């Protein structure tokens, strides 16, 4: 320890001595250069007689000052030699004061020294050819050589062009450094706000003040909304011990009663059961039945109506058997049901961890096991949504768009919204400049006119072909590989086409053309980052045709009125037994999952849109698609 300390001390002493040495040299050179400008004619003849005591130099720093000035200014780079004392001064200060406040200036001077030391002597020779002290021998020789090649006018143009280019580069650099400085300051403020909020929550929980205060789940709990200063709509949940215990007691009694009723009806029909388990979800409870060996599954499945009657339930759904488990599932609606809020999903750590490594994450809701269900749109790669009116399709679309907005930057995703109803998606106009892909001559960012749909789809097909050509030239297979390869130069954003009511387009006068474009995009656009989300309230064969179904392997079915509609969407029954209000079935790769769609209020959507509209105000750049064919 002692040896290290002494070594550090010796090092500090040496650095201090060297710093003062540079400061002394800086002052010496500056005074000698300054004096040389006035006395160089008298001192030039006495430089060779350096050690003759009878001869006295007129330079302020004597013969050595006159000699150094002669070689630096006259034989060197002329008046530009004054950069040397300035450079020594800054290096000395940097060593003495450990770079505090000097580092940026030091970099600035050292980077610019080379440019000015070359071009200032040449410029002075061009303007004042008879004043050799300004240009030095360096400027004289280089200037003569360039005049012999380009002439005086050509050299003047070259000098002017180089200074203009230098000014443009420096101006850009200063602008970028200012931006970075502002971003750093903003991040510091954000962190301060986060620390204050954490301290406030710690104090609130530790000291337990306001004992009967209602628990708050606000949208600003999410890290994206820390700077969002407006008052948010809050969802108040009572946390009084008496109310919670009563509610839990009621739920437990309800589940136990249902268990007894299920066992009662199965025993009545002489069906042996080894065990029964239950899993409570947001809107349904899953009862897992483990039948005895030799019991036929069809016997339990045929008792669907009898079990629903005995449980006094609107509808139940029997899964026989549950995939991957040796049990049969009976899904029974809860009474009362629990609403899944989008703001709670956004602020949860579970959704953050699941969506971190996904290209286009989409939160579809919560499973029966109360787990947040997030899928990657790039792996589906397209999504078909269907269901009866008022069962949650529009809320589901809004939750998909909002989740993508919160997880991705405007440089990464662009939306194309087609809304034949004209009012469902109009709320997103505020972010159209930064998040939308548009036609070059389009006036409205959201397509509401059926006659313009053909043009936007044609333009999107052209964009797809253009991207495929670039992928071929770059020798990559998909958009992800392309963006990694050309991260600094070029960047392709993902384009997401969302159609709110596909049935209106299917019955338009250009139905065949629209279907051809949709089919072509669905077949080819996955590799180039174009994905489709289509929603319809009429899941019939003439709307969702065989060609469209074959290319949309991922499907969402909300509650429908008949088994035929359920088969049209999912190729199986089950959607007619859903309870509505966001209850859905998600089918992907022969896997059927029941989910509760998250609810997001209109006021919360407006706050999110206004927040991202203000946040990306300076990044407002239109993303234009190619011109469509006439």
N, C-alpha and C positions, 0 to 999 in steps of 0.2 A: 504493500500500500504506500509506504513512504517513498520507495523508488519511483513509483508511478507519479506521485505528487510532485517530486523534484523534477522529473522529466517534463511534466506539463508546465511547471513554472518556468523552466529553461526555454521551452518552446514559445511561451507567451512573451518572454523577454526578447528573444530573437525576432519574433514577429513585430513587436513594438519598435525595435531598432530599425528594422527594414522599412517599416511604415514611415518613420520620421526621415529616413534617408531618401525615400521617394518624394516626400513633401519638400525637402530641401532642394533636391534636383529639379523639381517642378518650378520652384521659385527662381532658381539659378538660371534655368533655360529661358524662362519667360522674360526676365530682366535683360538677359544678353540678347535675345531675339528683338526685343523692343528697342534696345539701344542700337542694334545693328542697322535698323531701318534708317536712322539719322546719321550714323557715322561710318557706314560701310565703305564709302569712297576713300576716306583717309586711312582706315585700318587695313584695307585690302593689301596694300604694298608691304605692310609690316608683319604679315602672318608668318613669312618664312624665317624672320629673325625673332623667334619666340623667346630665346634665352639671352638676348642682348639687353642689359640693364639700362643702357642709355636711351633706348627707344621706348616711349610710353604710348599705349593704345588709348584711344578716346572712348572705347566701349566701357560701360558702367562696371563690367566685371572683368576688365583687363584683357590681356592677350588671349587667355583661355576662352573667355566669353566670345571674343571676336573670332577666334579660330572655329569654335563649335558652331557659331552662327553662320560662318562662311560655308562650312560643309553641309549644314542642314538646309539653309535657305538658298544660297547661291548655287552650290553644286547639287542640291537635292530637289525638293518639291516646292520651293518658293515660300510664299506666304502661308501655305498650308502646314508648314512646320510647327505653327502655334498649337496644332492638335497634340503634339508630344507632351508639352508641359501640362495641358488639361488632362490628358490620359494618366500621366504620373500622379497628378493631384487626386484624381478619383480612385486610383488603385491604392494609394496611400491611405486615404480616408476609409476605404473599404476594409483594409487590413486593421487599422486602428480601432474602428467602431464596429467590427464584425459584420459588416454588410448592412447594418440597420439604415433604412431610408436611402441607401446609396446603390443598392443592387440593381434596380431598374434603370437608373441613369447610367451606370457602368456598362450594362448590356447595350443600351441605346447608343452610347458613344463608340464602343468598340465595333459594333456592327456597321456603323455609318462611316467610320474613319477611312476604310479602304476606298469607298465610293468617292468621297470628297477629295482624298489625297491624289486620286487619278484625274478626276475631271476638272477640279478648280485650276490647277496649273495649265491644263490645255485651254480652258476658257479664257484665262488671263492672257495667254500668248496670242489667242485669236483676236481679243479686243485691244490689248496694249502690247504689241510685238516689240516695242523699243524699251519697255521696262522689264528687264530680265530678272530683277529682284522679286517680282510678283509671281513669275512662272517657274524660275529656276531652270537649271540645265535639263531636268527631266521634262518639264513642260515644253521647253524649246525644241528638244530633239523629237519627242513624240508628236508635237504640233506640226513641225516641219514635215515629218513623214506622212501624217494624215492629210496635210494640205497638198502634198505632191500626188497623193492617191485620189482625193475627193475634191480638191479645190477649196477655197475659203467658204463658198456658199454651202457646199456639201458638208464641210466640217461644222458649220454653224447649225445646219439642220440636224446633224447627228448629236451635237451637244444639247440642243433644245429638246429633241426627242427623248434623250436619256434622262434629262431632268424632269420631264413630264411623267415618264414612266415611273421614275423614282418617287415622285410626289403621289401618284395614284397608289403605289404599293404601300407607302408609309401611311397614307390616309386610311386605307383599308385596315392596316394593322392596328392603328390607334382606335378605329371604330370597333374592331373585334375585342380589343383589350377592355374597352369601356363596357361592352356587353357582358364579358366574363366577370368584370368587377361588380356590375349590378346584380348578376345572377348569384354571385357569392354572398353579397350583402343580403339578398332575398332569402337564400338558404339559411343564413345565420339567423335572420328574423324568424323563419319558419321553425328552426330548432328551438329558439328561445320560447316561441309560443307553445311548442310541444312540451318542453320541460315545465313551463308554468302550468299547463293542463294536467300533466302527470302529478305535479306537486299538489295541485288542487284536489285531484281524486284521492291521493294518498291521505291528505289531511281529512277529507270528508269521510273516508272509510275507517281511518285509525281512531279519530276522536268521536265518530258516530254521532255527529251533531245532526239536528233535524231528524229525530228518530223515526218519525212517521212520514218522512218525505217520500214522494213517489219516485220510483226508479225511472231513469230517462234513457230512452234509446233514440238518439238523434242522429241525423245523417252526417253531422260533423264529427262523429267518432272515427270515421274512416280517414286514413292519412291523406287522401286526395282533397279533403274538404277542410283542412286546418286553417287555410286563409279565408275561408268563406264566412264573412262577418255578419251576414244577415241572420235574423232569427229563423230557426227552422221549425217545421211542424214536428211536435214530439208525440210519441206514443206512450201514454202513462199506464203503467202496470202496477196495481196495488201490491205491496210487499208486507202487509200486515200479517202477523203469524196466524191469527185466528182465521182470516179469510183463506189463506193458503192451505192450512190444515183441513178446513172444511171441504175445500175444492179437491184436495188430494183424497180425502176420505170418500167423497162422492165418486171420484173416478175409480178408486179401488173397488168400491162396492159394485159399481156398474160392470167392471171387468169380471169380478168374481161371479156375479149373477149370470153374465153371458156364458162363462165357462160351464156353470152348472146346467144351464139350458141346453148347450151344445151336447154335453155328456148325456143329458136326459133323453134327447131326441135320438141320439145314436144308440143308446142302450135299448130304447123302445124297439128299434129296428134290428136289434141283436148284432150290432157292429162292435167288436171288441177294440178297445183303445188302451195302449200302454201308458201314454203320457200326453199332456197337452200344455203347450207353452204359449205365452202371449207377448207381442211386441207392440208398444204404443207409438203410433206415428202422429203427425199433425192432424190429419183428418180421418184416418182409419186405424183400426187395431187389427194386427195380424195374429190369428190363432193358429198355431202349428199343431197338427194332430199327428201322432205317431201310432198308426194302426198295428194291430197284432198280425202275426204272420198268417197268411191265407186269406186276409180280407181283400175283397175285390175293390179297386179304386172306383169303378163305375157305380157301385152301390152308394158310396158317399156323394159322388158327383150328381147322382139323380135326386138326392135329397135337398137340393138347393132351395127350392120353394118352401119346403117344410121347415128348414132351419131358419129362413128369413121370417116365416110366420111366427115361429116360436120365440125369436129374438125381437119381434115387433119392429123390424128394420125395413127401411124403404127398399133397399136392394143389397144383396151380398154377392161376393165374387169368390168362387172356389178355384184354387190353383191345384190341380191334381196331376202329377206331383209337383212340388217346388223344385226347380232345376238345381242340381248339385246337393240336394238334401233328401234324406229318407223320410220325408213327411209330406202331409197334405195341408195346404194353407186355406184358411177361411178369412177373407177380408170383410170386416164389419165397420160401418161408419161410426165415428165417435159422436157422442152427444154430451156437451157441445163441442163443436169443432174449433181448432186453433188456426189463426191466420198466420201465414209465413210472410214476413215483411222483407222486401228487397234490401232495405237499409241495413238490416241485421246481417244479411248474407254478405253485403259489401264490406262491412266492418269486422267480419269474423276472420280469425287467423286461419281457420280451416280452408276458406275459399282462397285466401292469399297463397297458401302453400300448394294447393291443388292447381291453381291457374298460373303459377310462376313460369313453368317450362312449356306452356301451351302457346301456340301461334295466335289462335283466335278463340279464346275461352268463352264459353256460354254457360251461365248458371240457369238450369232448368227448374230448380226448386229443391225440395227435400224429399228423401226417400221415407219408406215406412219406418226405417231404423233411425230417423232424425239426423241423417247425414246429408250434408250439402252435395248435390249432384252437379258436377261441372264436366262438360265435354268440350272437345276441340273440334271446331267447325271444319278445319282443314282435313280432318281424318274421316268426316262423315261421307262425302264432302259437301252435300246439299241437304236441305231440310224441307220436308213437306208438313204443313200444319193444317189440320182440319177439325171441324166440330160444329155443333149447332150454334145458333145465335145466342149470345149472352152467356157462354160457358167459359170465357176467359182467353180467347184467341188474341184480341188486341192487347190485353194486359201482358200476355206472354211475349208478343212482339216487342212491346215497350221495354220489358225487363231484359230481353236479349240485346236491344240497342243500347240501353243504359249501361249494362255490364261491359259491353265492348268499349264504350266511351271512357269508362273509368279505368280500364285495363290497358288501353292502347293509345298511342299518340296519333295526331292527325297525319303525320308522315307515314304511318304504318297501315292505316285503313281508310277507305273511301266508300261511302254509301251511295247507292242509287235507289231511291224510294219511289215506288209506283203505287199511287193511292187513288183508285177510281171513286172512292167515297168522298174525297176532297177534304175531309175534316179530321180523319183519324191520325195522320202523321204530320199535319201542318205545324205542330208545335216545334218541330226540329228545324225550321227555317233559319233560326238564329245562328246555327252552326254550319250553315250550308257552305260558306266560303272556305272553311278549313277542313271539313269532313265529307264533302260531297263530290262525286264525279258527275260532270255535266257535259251536255253538248255545247259546242262553241257558240252557236247562235241562240241558245236557250234563254228564255226570260225567267221562267220559274224553276227553282231548284228541285221541287218535288213534282213528279209527273202525275197530273190529275186528268189530263185529256187523253182519252183512249186512242185518238188519232195519232198521238206522238209516241205511243208505245213501240210501234214498229221501228221508228227511227232510232230510238235509244237502244233497242235490242240489236239492230243492224250495226250500230256504232260499237256496241260492246263486242260483237263477233269480230269486227275489224281490229279492235284493240287486242283481242285474244290471238288473232293471226299474227299481228305485229309482235306480240310478246313471244310467240312460238319461234318466229324468225330470229329474234335476238337470242333465245335460248340455244337455238341450233348453231348460231355463229359463235356463241360463247362456250359451246360444248358442255353444257350442264343440262340436268334433267328436269329441274323444277325451280320455282321462284325462290325457295329458301336457299338453294345452292347458289343461285345467281346473286342474291343479295349479300351472301357471305363473300363471294368472289369479288364483287364490285361494290363493296360497302362504302368506300370513300367517294367514288365517282358517280355511280348511278344507284338508284334505289327504287324498286317497284313496290308500290303499296298494294295491299290486298283490296279487292273490289267486292263488295257484298251487295247483291241485287235483292231487294225485298219487295215482294208484291203482296199487298194487303188483302185484296179480294180477287182471286184468279178467275172465279166464275164469270165476273163481268167482262173480262178480256176474252174468255173462251167463247162467249156468245156475241162478240163484236163482228164487224163485217170482214175483218182480216184474221179470222180464227186460225186458218190453216198456216198462214205465214208466222203468226205468233208462236204456234205450237212447234213449228220447224226450228225457229230461233231458240226457244226454250230447250228443246231436245238437244240441239247442237251444243249449246252452252253446257248443259248438264253432262253431256258425254265427254267433252274435251277440256273444259275450262279449269279443272282441278289443278293441273300441273302449273298453270300460269297465275294462280292466285285469285281466280274469279269464282265466287260461291253464291249459290241461290238459296233464298228462303221464301217459300211460296205458302200463302195462307188462303184458305177458302172455307166458306160456311156451307157449301153444297158438295159433299163428297160423293158425287155420282160418277158413273162410268164415262159419261160424255164430257165431264170436266176433268177428272183425273184419269186420263187415258192410259192404255197399257204402256205406251212409249215413255210417258212421264214417270209412271210408277216404277218402271224397270231401272231408271236412272236415279231415283230418289229412294235410296235404301234406308235412310234415316227418316222416321216419320213420328209425328206427335198427334195423338188423337185425344181431343177433349170429348165431353159427353155428346153422344149422338142419339137419334131417336129410334134407330132400328139396327138389327143385326147385320142387315145388308150393307148399310153405311159403314159399320165397323169392319166388315170384311173388305170393303173397297179400300179403306185406308190401311188397315193393319194386316190384311189377309187372314184374319181370325176374329172371333167374337170377343167381347169384353168391354168395348168402349160404350156400349148401351147400358152397362151396369154401373158406370161412374156416377158420383153424386153431384157433379157440377161444381161451380165456384172455384175453378182452377184445378180440379182433380183431373189428371191426365195419365195416359199410357204412352211411354216412349219406346219405340221399336227400332233397334239397330243391330244388324248382323245376327238376325234370328234370336235376339234377346229382348224380352218384354219386361219393362220396369214401370212400376206405378209410382208417380210423383205428385207432389202438391206444388203447383206453380206459385212463385213468389208474387206478392201484390205490391204494386208501387202506385202511390197516389199521384194525381195530376199536379198538385202543388209541388211535390218533391221532384217530379220530372222538370217542371218549369225552373226550379232552383238549380238543378244540375245543368240544364241547357244554358241558362244565363251565366253560370259559373264558368263553363267551358267556352262559352262565347267570349267572355271577358279575358279569360286566361290565354286564349290563342288569338287575341286581337291583332297582334303584330305579325302572326304567322299566317294571316289570311291570304292564301294563295289558291286560286281556282285550279282544279285538276280537270283538264278538258280531254274528252274522248275524241277520236277521229271523226271527221265529217261523215255522216251516213250516205249511202248510195241513194240517188234519186229514183 
